[in-house]
């Protein structure tokens, strides 16, 4: 009897797998991978990651045949509206070819599709990082042929927004919220009546710096740096998205280590962490303006929100705007299971991904 939802969430260094009965988590496991594997491209990692998935079934005593649907983290695709999408041939082709970028999340969908094909079931993604609900004004930059793109922690941001709405017995679609996901990247979203109408691109140099990402950089300074360093476009992208932020300044991305250094009198670490908090506060203020100051709640989530030290640095910048709620960690596995469960209950909610004819 098919009775489980299989949830896959692949990160750059981990494979997280769970089984849900309806919306109740039956078991969840996280597997860490060595540097040799994660240095390979996503297609080279595929066999090892799939083996990890099958090992999970052996360890938890459940047969793969008992899975009714696979719920996967969404990868880098063309912009889509929020919701749950079938992993079809168009999506699989874009993920496999890395048409919109290479990221470990692409492999989630690829692995889910393989499993689904082997066991004759469907695989879906929910609220991928490319959810784009930006208002027209938010898409503009000062250059005619350059537009802002929406890449953010859509899955977890929308999950905690819905969780908060449920806690006060309101609908997400009737609230104005500012949601901040603070992890390896930091994204700040203005949620207006169920749509994220403005959010910083937390991957590619927009918004506050984070543990590994540079955030917004003055264009003149960046251009001069490129000229001096002679780095390629690929190298600069890596610098901005993987080697920036706290890692660039302090040679570590671990908030716990940085706070410990501060408590032992490290003034440089203190100054850098204060600067990150300042930038987060400033970004929240910008989203408050987007919402015309009509904010029901400010919600923090992500791994860094576990740090009371960081939270206390940010609060003075924003406490006058609206009440603050903290959901430490993330609700991604629950959100993926929820997306799959809802489309099993109502097929009309399942959306179709179509490949774009052209891609600049």
Secondary structure, 3 states (H helix, E strand, C coil): CCCEEEEEEECCCEEEEEEEECCEEEEEEEEECCHHHHCCCHHHHHHHHHHHHHHHHHHHCCCHHHEEEEEEECCCCCCECCCEEECCHHHHHHHHHCCCCCCHHHHHHHHHHHHHHHCCCEEEEECCCCECCCCHHHHECCCCCCECCCCCCHHHHHHHHHHHHHHCCCCHHHCEEEEEEECCCEEEEEEECCEEEEECCCCCCCCCCCCCCCCCCCHHHHHHHHHHHCCCHHHHHHHHHHCCHHHHHHCCCCHHHHHHHHHCCCHHHHHHHHHHHHHHHHHHHHHHHHCCCCCCEEEEEEHHHHCHHHHHHHHHHHCCCCCEEEEEECCHHHHHHHHHHHHHHCHHHEECCCCCCCCC
